[in-house]
Amino acid sequence: MVKVLADVMHKVYDEKTILLVEKITGEEEVPENVQAIVVLNPTDYPDVLAHVSVRARNLKVLLAINFDEATCAKLLATKGTYLNLRIEG
């Protein structure tokens, strides 16, 4: 779990990583080797035209906002494990 994406935006992850993030301002870069960014705060998320949104799209990185508290809790419980995310809908 990352409190603020800006704190890790210049980090290089050793393995493919899914970031669970509490806050994104929209000005951040996508960290290297990140495959997905999931925002767990449905009241504070970037616009689709924000810098981070455009960068994620161009890098083919999933940027998702999770609006369901139960799903947020399940995702937080997976910290440190391997995940396979599938987009439906």
N, C-alpha and C positions, 0 to 999 in steps of 0.2 A: 504494500500500500504506500502510495506516494501522496503526501499532503498537497504539494503544489508542483505542477509539472515543470515550472521554471527552475526548481531546485535540481532537476536531473536532466535538463534538456541538452547539456553538453556531455553527458556521460556516454561511454561506449560499453554496451552490455556484451558479455562474453558469449552468451547464448541468445537464441531467439527469445524474446520476452514479451509478455502481455503486461502492460502497466494498468493498475487500478489506481485511479487518481481522484482526489477530492476536489481540487480546484484547478481550472484552466482559465487563463485570462484571454487567450486568443493570440497573443504575441509570441508564443514559444515556438521553438523548433522541435521536430520529432527526434528523440534520441536514436543513435545508431543501433541497429539490430532489434529495434522494437517493431513487433508485428501488429500489435493492436493497443489502443488506448481506450480504456473504458472509464467514463466519468461516473462516479457513484453519488454525485450531488445533483439531483434533477432540478434544483432551483437556481443553479449558477453554472451555465455552460456557454461555450462560444457560439457565435453566429456561423452559419455555413460558409460565409465569405471571409471569416477571420483567417489570419495568417496560418495558424496551426491547422485549420480545417483544409485549406488549400494545399499545404505542404503534405499533410497526411494523404489526401487524395492523389497527389502527384507521385508520392512514394508507394502507393498501393498499400497503405497502412489503414487498418480499420480504426475509425474514430466513432465511438458509440456512447450515447448517454443512456444510462439505465434509470428508468423511472419506477421500478418495482423494488420496494424495500426488502422483500423476501429473497429476490434474486441477488441483490447487493450483499446480503448476509451470506448467501451460499458462495458467492464469488470470493468474499473476504476469507471464508473458511478454507479456500483452496491455496492460500499463500504458500509458495515454495513447491508446489506440485506442478506436474505437466498438465496442460489443458489443450483441448481441441475445440475451438469455437466454430460454430456453424451459423450462418446467417439465414434466417427464414422470414418469409413474408413479403 
